[in-house]
């Protein structure tokens, strides 16, 4: 039982990371704005709002598969750990992973990422508190 739940949360964590990374590999050049540009803040806020909605959907779907009491909190913690570890390698190797992004866009990605992981940890707490 424990092994199955751990496998499920780790698989979900990896898939969330993969989905986000593929989004920025495919569309990063179009959606990321250099922080030095005037359009950065509105684009950033829109991207974070979209991220929050996607994360809520991910937590909703995960809760359907793992009905344990703290399922979404578990996903938030494990998802952040898995994602941050892999994103460390992604940022380190950004010319390979994100070849289409400028240095400014890589910085914008890192800024987005920090806030997204904050939401990855905070949203489950809010969802659990509502119960």
C-alpha positions in Angstrom: 0.0 0.0 0.0 2.7 2.5 1.0 4.9 1.6 -2.0 1.9 2.0 -4.3 1.1 5.5 -2.9 4.7 6.5 -3.1 5.0 5.4 -6.7 1.8 7.3 -7.5 2.9 10.5 -5.9 6.4 10.3 -7.5 4.9 9.5 -10.9 2.4 12.4 -10.7 5.3 14.7 -9.5 7.4 13.7 -12.5 4.5 14.2 -14.9 3.7 17.7 -13.5 7.4 18.6 -13.9 7.5 17.1 -17.4 4.3 18.9 -18.5 5.6 22.3 -17.3 9.0 21.8 -18.8 7.5 20.7 -22.2 5.3 23.8 -22.1 8.3 26.1 -21.8 10.3 24.1 -24.3 7.5 24.5 -26.9 6.1 27.9 -26.0 8.7 29.5 -23.7 9.9 31.9 -26.4 6.4 33.2 -26.9 5.3 33.4 -23.3 8.4 34.4 -21.4 9.4 38.1 -21.4 12.8 39.4 -20.3 12.4 40.9 -16.8 14.0 44.1 -18.0 11.1 44.7 -20.4 8.0 46.6 -19.5 5.7 43.8 -20.5 7.2 41.4 -18.0 4.9 42.0 -15.0 1.6 41.5 -16.9 2.9 38.5 -18.7 4.3 37.0 -15.5 1.0 37.5 -13.6 -1.0 35.9 -16.4 1.4 33.0 -16.5 1.2 32.5 -12.8 -2.7 32.7 -12.8 -2.7 30.0 -15.5 -0.2 28.0 -13.4 -2.5 28.2 -10.4 -5.5 27.0 -12.4 -3.5 24.0 -13.8 -2.2 23.1 -10.3 -5.8 23.2 -8.9 -6.8 20.8 -11.7 -3.7 18.5 -11.0 -4.6 18.4 -7.3 -8.3 17.6 -8.1 -7.2 14.8 -10.4 -4.7 13.4 -7.9 -7.2 13.4 -5.1 -9.4 11.2 -7.2 -6.6 8.6 -7.3 -5.3 9.0 -3.7 -8.1 9.4 -1.3 -5.9 9.5 1.8 -6.5 12.4 4.2 -3.4 14.5 3.3 -3.1 13.4 -0.4 -2.8 16.9 -1.9 -0.3 18.0 0.8 1.7 14.9 0.0 1.7 15.8 -3.7 2.6 19.4 -3.0 5.6 18.4 -0.9 6.8 15.5 -3.1 6.1 17.4 -6.3 8.1 20.4 -5.1 11.0 18.1 -4.1 11.1 16.2 -7.3 10.5 19.2 -9.5 13.1 21.4 -7.8 15.8 18.7 -8.0 15.1 18.1 -11.7 14.8 21.9 -12.4 18.2 22.4 -10.9 19.6 20.3 -13.7 17.3 22.0 -16.3 18.6 25.4 -15.4 22.2 24.2 -15.2 21.8 22.8 -18.7 19.5 25.5 -20.0 21.3 25.8 -23.4 20.4 22.2 -24.1 16.9 22.1 -22.4 15.8 25.5 -23.5 17.8 26.3 -26.6 15.3 28.9 -28.0 15.3 31.0 -24.9 17.4 34.1 -24.4 19.3 34.7 -21.1 16.6 37.1 -20.0 13.9 34.5 -20.8 15.8 31.9 -18.8 15.8 34.4 -15.8 12.0 34.9 -16.4 11.6 31.1 -16.3 13.5 30.9 -13.0 11.3 33.7 -11.6 8.1 31.9 -12.8 9.5 28.6 -11.3 10.1 30.0 -7.9 6.6 31.4 -7.6 5.1 28.2 -9.1 6.8 26.0 -6.5 5.5 28.4 -3.8 2.0 27.8 -5.2 2.7 24.0 -5.4 3.2 24.1 -1.6 0.5 26.7 -0.7 -2.5 25.5 -2.8 -2.7 22.1 -1.1 -2.7 23.8 2.3 -5.6 26.1 1.2 -7.5 23.1 -0.3 -7.0 21.0 2.8 -8.1 23.9 5.1 -11.4 24.3 3.2 -12.4 20.7 4.2 
